[in-house]
Structures are given as C-alpha cells and as structure tokens.
Amino acid sequence: MRTCIKHIVYFCCWSLLVPIALVLSGFITSGPVLEELLKKLKQFHSERPQEKIYLHLDKPFYAAGDNVWFKAYLVDATLHQLDSQSRVVYVDLIDDTKSIFGHQMLYADGGISSGDFQLPDTLPEGRYAIRAYTNYMKNFGEDFFFTREFSVFNALRANPASDTTLFKADSLELEFYPEGGNFVACGFNRLGFKALGPDGRGINVEGIVYDEKEQVVASFKSQHAGMGMVQINPVAGKIYHARITKPYRVNKVYPLPSVQPKGYIMQADAVNGGVKVIVFTNADKPASGDATVNVIVQSRGLAYFAQQGTIRNNAFFTVIKRSQLPEGISQITIFDSEGRPVAERLIHVSHNERIKLQIKTDSVVYGKRKQVTVMIDAAYQNQAPASGHFSVSVYDEGLLKQPESYPMSIENYLSLTSDLKGYIEDPGYYFKDSLQETKKNLDLLMMVQGWRRFTWSDVLRENRPPLMYRHERGIPISGRVLKIGGKQPPAESILKVMTMNGSVVRLKPDSTGRFYTDSLLFLDSMNLVFQTENRKGKKQPYKFSLDPVNPFYPTNYQTTFFQSFDASGYLDQQADEKLVQNLSKVKVLAETKITAKREPDPRLINPNGPGGRVVDVQKDLGGGVGYASINQMLFARVAGLNFINGSWMIRGAGVGFAVNGILSPPDYVNMISPTDVDLIEVLFNSVQFAGMHVISITLRSGASISVEPIGINQAKYRGFYQAREFYSPRYDVKDNRHQLEDKRTTLHWEPIVITDENGRAAVTFFTADVASRYRILIEGITPDGYPGTGTGTFEVR
C-alpha cells in the first residue's frame, strides 16, 4: 500500500516538472486493441444513431384552464442538426402521480413542429411535466426523452401539500460518486457527492466520513447546489460511512461505495487549453511486461481523441486539448490492455457554439392596443448572418416572473441537460459566466450526475438485440391479415390502404401476416378503407385486425416537489381573460320566422336534409340509362368534381365515397353500373363521416352489385394533431370583438419565425389593455445545429 502511494506522489511531482511534449513522446498512440475499440464504436453509432427533442413553452408557469403553447425542435443527437430520420413527435402531459392526462401526435417536417394543450379547469395546483419523444427514442428508454416541469395554479383546487413543505432532517439524501467510477485501495481517491432535500433540490451540507470503527477519516462540505468533493485514502477491507452535521445534525447514516482492493482510479483536471487525465492502478501486471492502457474520448457516439500508453510506476497521464473536443459533454474512458473499460469520467467543454440573437423593438414604451414590431438579428460568433428556425413568446413579466434563477433553454439543454440523467436544477447557471468557480461547479455536476448516452458495455456486446422501435416518417398503421377461421396468414396476400381522397398504399404482409406503413399524412382523423386481396389481385374476405392507434408510452418520471409562490395576481387576470374569451364566443341570433318544415326524403343519408346537391337517378336521369359508367354520370351531374393527380376533388377539396352508407374505395365505386344507382347525395363536412366531404351513392333495390364489398374493411384512424391558431387581435381593422376588454397574459405566440439570408426577421402584434412590463423570449436553432436564445422587454403604459 505504501509503495503504491509513493509511486503516486513521485509521479505527480515528476509530471509537473517534465515538459508534456517529452512525456507524450514515449507513448504509442495506436495499436490493435485501440483500433478494434474505435471500429466497434463507429459501427455502434452507425447502427444506432440517436435523436433529441427540445420544446419551447410560451411562459414559465400556468393556471388551470390555460393554454400551453409549444414549439418542438427535433435534431440528431450527435451534431444537433435538423435532419433527424424521424418525422413523428409524441408529446405528453404528466401529473405528479406519473399519469398521462394529455397526448398528441405531431408531424415534424424538417425537424420542426408546434402544438398546444388546454389544461382542464379542474386541474389541481401542483407540479406537472411535459415530455416529448419519437417512436425510435423508445429503444433507449425514457431517460432519452425531453422532459420539462412547470407549475400550475388553481385558486379553486389548491393542493394542500403545496401550502407547507413537510421537512424532516432524516429525509435528506446523500450520495457519493468516486471519480472514474471506482473506489480503490490505491492512494487518495476523489469522490463527488450530492445532498438532496425532500423537495428534490440540492441542499448545502457539511459532514464527516467515518470508518467501521467510527474513526474520523475526512470531513466534507458542499460548495454548490448540494454538490462537493472529498478526498479519502481507503484501506482494503474497511467500510466507510458518512454523517451530516450541518445545517443540522442528521441521525441517518450514509454508506460510501465498497472499497475495491485492486483496480484503476482516474482524475481529470483542467489545465491551460486542455484536460490532464491521470490514471493510477495497483492492478497486477501482465506476464508480458508493462501494462498498457487505451484512452478514448467520445461525445454522443463520435470519437474525438484516442491514445494508447504504457503504465509506468503504477501511473499514466496524458493531456487532451480542448480544441480537439466538441461543444458539450464528452466521455473519457480508460481501457486496460485487453480492451476492457476500467474507468470513466464525464467532462464538459464550451466553445460558445451558439448564435447571438439581438432583439429590438421600435419603441421601449407603448400605449394600450398599439402595434409592436420586434426586429430579430441572428448571427454566428464570427458575425456572419444566421438563417434559422425560431419561436417567439411575449408574456406579462409583471405577473409571470420566472420562478427559476437560471431556467432551461435550447442552448443549455442541447449542450448539457440532454446528456445527463435526472432533474438538473437551474441548468442555465453553468453558462452564466466564465468564472473559475462556475466552471468548477460544472465539473462537479459532471461527477455527481454522470450518465452517458453510450455505454461501452453495449458497444462491446457481440450480439446486440435488435431495435424494437423504428423511425416513423408518417402516420404509423400496422396490423395483421389472417385466413378466415384460422390463425394462418394467406400466402403472398396484398393489402390496399385507401383514404377517402383517393390515396392508395399497396402493402405485402410478411410471412406472419403482419403489415406496416407510415407513408400516409393527414390531420385530425380520417376513415380509411382496407382491402384484402390474394396474390393475383382478387379481393378476398381475409380476417383483418389493426394494432392500437398511438398507444401511450408509460412513464416512470416523478415530478419534483411543488413549491408554491404568490401567483394571485396572475390568477385574477387569467380569470378575467377567460371570462372575456367566453363572452367573445357568444353570438346574437337574428330574429327568425318559424315556418312549416318539409319532411326529408327517407333515402337521404343526412337526416337533416342534404348537405349539398341531390341527384335522383331513377327520377331525373331515366334510371341511368345512356351513361357508359358511373364516373361519366358523376362528372356530368356533380358540379366541381375533378380527378387530379390520382385523387378525387370537389372545388379543390378532397372527397370520399360511400355506398349505401358504407365508405368505399374509388375503384369499387367505379364497378357500379349507372342503372344500379337510385340516389346520389353530395355531403359537405358530413357528421356521419367524421367531417369529410363525401359523395354518397344509394343503390336501387335489386342492384346487381353487392352492398357489402368483398375484402373491404373500414376504420376511423387518428391523424396528426393540428395546432390551434393563437388569437392575436389586430386593432388596425374593425372587429366587434374589440369592444371587449383585452387582458391577455400571453400577449403573443408565434411558433414559425425564420430568419432570412441576412439573419433577420420581424414579428408584429398589438398590446392589450393591461399596463405592465412584457418579456420577449426567442428560441431556435440553425439547420447546421447552432442554438440560440434571446430576450427583450418593453413596457405598456
């Protein structure tokens, strides 16, 4: 043991005196083990690329009944570019019982999408979370999802637990994290630690570490958000524990990790322009002579530094230039001579790779109901203009003061929190300045919140399990086709999926009868027609089943404790705003004269009368005699009907078909003889057919074609959510709604703002009737992966 300590002291002192270039010159920078590790990492990353999502919310907290407006940014997880393979984003609302009470499916064209939720009026006060993910992200677990917490207030349904913080000294949590991952009996080990209060937030503590004989080994004191570091020289076979003495004495005993008699420890420290990595070991040397180690530094699946070196005097060190590493979190892993990972450490590097957003308004003070113009200038750090995608929110800062000192932003999320597990308190703190204290606290976070998107155990596995969830490019539709009366799938069957506007997708189920497509795109919901055929294209009445539509992905996310603060002013104004919104929906009905009502034709599909034109074929068209096909009849008698680019349209809008009240594909309708038709009814926004435009065909009694098409199945399928339009009044035009008082708390929300080739964009809106100070928050990203956040303010008097 003393020999090991002696070698460590000798090495540390010697390394400070000898020039780094001289030390590195004796190391081998490549080798078969290192090359094989890099090969496996490259293969793993190419097979399993990852994605990230960020949501920009319109304001920092909400009241029950509020609208939550959000913009989604979907990027690849490596370079943060807007070119992710997925196009479908799921967004959930989660309460403090881990229940999902809101769910949306959005289409992210080019990585960009937007949506909204209306919070229930009955929602109790508390802490809630919004999460976003793609289907592909499910392969790696919920830790990879975007999750953001927010508070909700409700004057009528307050949560009693929010009124007082239930605190007991023994409820404090304290965890120790050896640097490099190992607590080894080989000299002084550095351990990071973090103390948490019952609210899930860091709490600064002091304490003492004891051995099993209650002998004092070390003392510790946190330096930021409950985090700190302690040095201990452990002895093999001993057991260590800690007790908290301040801010109050805690009876609870906190165990330290078990001591390993042999192994590797690693230390990483900042030096001028780089990171010095030192490895100490008391592991047995191989029979071949000096032991070698391999160092790989990777970030989000890409290797940026690799070196092989030799252990001398039980130690090895190297220096990694920060300029070699990317923006954000990098993972330093030490491998032994056989390629086994033996120590690991996270570090953070900042190159200030973000765009600068300048926000200016055409005035600093405005009157009520006056137009505001916000001018945006986006530029890279080298002053070159930046064209990118942004979202803009403007809210009443007087009522909606940000409860967090340094909140989450797209900048600190992509650079930091997206690659760390668990709740990160005040993530913006670590980017507020370049002071050494801030950098030191950020490094502590790397030690105590250490988690990585890529684990080497997964990379080195020979037989990795296949991925269960695929990238989705459109609405996912899946199911199974089987023979009638059996469990066997029909051989080489064909399935046609048809929309009511004439779009057709042909699928070939696999050997088990399973089928899948994600090539359809539509909003809200649509009735789809599924037609089963044999290998020759003849319709067959196969057994057909669909998988559940967009099932919820369960959550294990636990929101942090709800810390109430005074939001009474906001609640009062939100109640007034909601009252005005309800009044604006009231319409004065014009005086009407009641007259006798004609009984509708019993043959009509619409019980309240025709939605459009009605053609009585038997009465008005001589029973259809003289028409070569039903298509000829439809073109002749249905005004505005066209067949364009493979789709049926009426005056530019898609239209479907129904036969005797059953939605049917166009090719089936084309098989109907004109003389078999009794009535043609044009329905616009039909209630019976989920709001579709439909041409309803009623067959005469004794028609030659079957009313039940062979192999035809129907299902109403959920499409993409279409975000509501944010109401932003224009007071420069006449509108009866302007007579009502305007008390909006979110003054403006604009999810789609694109800066031009000069990096410029402008947003205009009108102030309301509330004199206050308003905050402008702009977030976004360039297509090449540079995020940006900007803020501004103005006053209304």
Salt bridges, closest charged atoms under 4 A:
GLU47 OE1 - ARG464 NH2 2.91
GLU51 OE2 - HIS471 ND1 3.31
ASP66 OD2 - LYS59 NZ 3.70
ASP92 OD1 - HIS103 ND1 2.56
ASP92 OD2 - ARG131 NE 2.92
ASP116 OD2 - ARG724 NE 2.61
ASP121 OD1 - LYS578 NZ 2.22
GLU142 OE2 - ARG131 NH1 3.04
ASP143 OD2 - LYS421 NZ 3.62
GLU149 OE1 - ARG127 NE 2.88
GLU173 OE2 - LYS252 NZ 3.28
GLU179 OE1 - ARG190 NE 2.75
GLU179 OE2 - ARG345 NE 2.84
GLU206 OE2 - LYS221 NZ 3.97
ASP211 OD2 - LYS238 NZ 3.52
GLU214 OE2 - HIS241 NE2 3.04
GLU214 OE1 - ARG243 NH1 2.79
ASP269 OD1 - ARG190 NH1 3.18
ASP284 OD1 - LYS262 NZ 2.62
GLU327 OE2 - ARG354 NH2 3.35
ASP336 OD2 - ARG340 NE 2.78
GLU338 OE1 - ARG340 NH1 3.67
GLU344 OE1 - ARG452 NE 2.99
ASP377 OD1 - ARG760 NE 3.03
GLU397 OE1 - ARG773 NE 3.27
GLU397 OE2 - ARG775 NE 2.54
GLU411 OE1 - ARG354 NE 3.53
ASP419 OD2 - LYS52 NZ 3.10
ASP419 OD2 - ARG300 NH1 3.84
ASP419 OD1 - ARG453 NE 2.73
ASP433 OD2 - LYS432 NZ 2.53
ASP443 OD2 - ARG345 NH2 2.84
GLU462 OE2 - LYS40 NZ 3.26
GLU533 OE2 - LYS496 NZ 3.36
ASP547 OD2 - ARG514 NH2 2.55
ASP576 OD2 - LYS743 NZ 2.82
ASP601 OD2 - ARG603 NH2 2.91
ASP616 OD2 - ARG603 NH2 2.65
ASP667 OD2 - LYS496 NZ 3.85
ASP676 OD1 - ARG700 NH2 3.15
ASP678 OD1 - ARG603 NH1 3.05
ASP732 OD2 - ARG730 NH2 2.53
ASP735 OD2 - ARG737 NH2 2.97
ASP742 OD2 - ARG744 NH2 2.85
GLU750 OE1 - HIS748 NE2 2.77
ASP769 OD1 - ARG369 NE 2.82
GLU795 OE2 - ARG773 NH1 3.71
GLU795 OE1 - ARG797 NE 3.22
